[in-house]
């Protein structure tokens, strides 16, 4: 009969290290991605992350530039809308001050 006791989490399966003989290149270093093994309750998962080169950064730089320009246009537009409102408030305060001074006479 097979021993069917539950396996505690600290005694779960662990991946065995890969032994690379001397003189053989490490195939992980020559590939264009990096891999990591993650063990959780659902099992073993591999996470692959690609190395970012100079040409891969161009779309991110363009996206950052587009977002920056959009924010600049938004804030400039808000400032240009706010200028007449502030002007009207100042003009109203000046007119109210003149009317108050005129009514005191």
C-alpha positions as CSV (number, residue, x, y, z in Angstrom):
1,X,0.0,0.0,0.0
2,X,1.3,3.4,-0.9
3,X,1.8,6.0,1.8
4,X,-0.8,8.7,1.0
5,X,0.0,11.2,3.7
6,X,-0.5,14.9,2.7
7,X,2.7,16.7,1.7
8,X,3.4,19.7,3.8
9,X,4.1,22.9,1.8
10,X,7.8,23.0,2.8
11,X,8.3,19.4,1.5
12,X,6.8,20.1,-1.9
13,X,8.5,19.4,-5.2
14,X,11.5,21.7,-6.0
15,X,13.1,22.0,-9.4
16,X,16.5,20.4,-9.7
17,X,19.4,22.6,-10.8
18,X,20.6,22.3,-14.3
19,X,24.3,21.1,-14.4
20,X,26.2,22.7,-17.2
21,X,29.5,20.9,-18.0
22,X,32.6,23.0,-18.3
23,X,33.3,24.2,-21.8
24,X,29.7,24.3,-22.8
25,X,28.1,27.7,-23.2
26,X,25.1,28.4,-21.0
27,X,22.1,28.4,-23.3
28,X,20.2,30.8,-21.1
29,X,22.8,33.5,-21.7
30,X,22.5,33.3,-25.5
31,X,18.8,33.4,-25.6
32,X,16.8,36.6,-26.0
33,X,14.9,36.1,-22.8
34,X,15.2,35.4,-19.1
35,X,13.3,32.7,-17.3
36,X,12.4,32.1,-13.8
37,X,10.6,29.1,-12.3
38,X,7.9,29.8,-9.7
39,X,6.3,27.1,-7.5
40,X,3.0,27.9,-5.9
41,X,-0.1,26.0,-4.9
42,X,-1.3,25.6,-8.5
43,X,2.0,24.0,-9.6
44,X,5.1,25.0,-11.5
45,X,5.0,28.1,-13.7
46,X,7.7,29.6,-15.9
47,X,7.9,33.4,-16.2
48,X,9.7,34.6,-19.3
49,X,11.0,38.2,-19.5
50,X,12.5,39.4,-22.8
51,X,15.6,41.5,-22.7
52,X,15.0,45.1,-23.8
53,X,17.2,46.4,-26.5
54,X,17.6,49.9,-27.9
55,X,15.0,49.4,-30.6
56,X,12.5,48.0,-28.0
57,X,12.7,51.3,-26.1
58,X,11.6,53.5,-29.0
59,X,7.9,52.7,-28.7
60,X,8.0,53.4,-24.9
61,X,9.8,56.7,-25.5
62,X,7.3,57.7,-28.2
63,X,4.4,56.8,-25.8
64,X,6.0,58.9,-23.1
65,X,6.4,61.8,-25.5
66,X,2.7,61.6,-26.6
67,X,1.5,61.5,-23.0
68,X,3.7,64.4,-22.0
69,X,2.5,66.5,-25.0
70,X,-1.1,65.7,-24.2
71,X,-0.7,66.7,-20.5
72,X,1.0,69.9,-21.6
73,X,-1.8,70.8,-24.0
74,X,-4.4,70.0,-21.2
75,X,-2.7,72.2,-18.6
76,X,-2.1,75.0,-21.2
77,X,-5.8,74.8,-22.2
78,X,-6.9,74.9,-18.5
79,X,-4.6,78.0,-18.0
80,X,-6.0,79.8,-21.1
81,X,-9.5,79.2,-19.9
82,X,-8.7,80.3,-16.4
83,X,-7.1,83.6,-17.5
84,X,-10.4,85.2,-18.6
85,X,-12.2,84.0,-15.5
86,X,-9.5,85.6,-13.3
87,X,-9.7,88.7,-15.4
88,X,-13.5,88.9,-14.9
89,X,-13.1,88.4,-11.1
90,X,-10.5,91.2,-10.9
91,X,-12.7,93.5,-13.1
92,X,-15.7,92.7,-10.9
93,X,-13.7,93.5,-7.7
94,X,-12.5,96.8,-9.2
95,X,-16.0,97.8,-10.3
96,X,-17.4,96.8,-6.9
97,X,-14.8,98.9,-5.2
98,X,-15.5,101.9,-7.4
99,X,-19.2,101.6,-6.7
100,X,-18.7,101.3,-3.0
101,X,-16.5,104.4,-3.1
102,X,-19.0,106.3,-5.2
103,X,-21.9,105.3,-2.9
104,X,-20.1,106.6,0.2
105,X,-19.9,110.2,-1.3
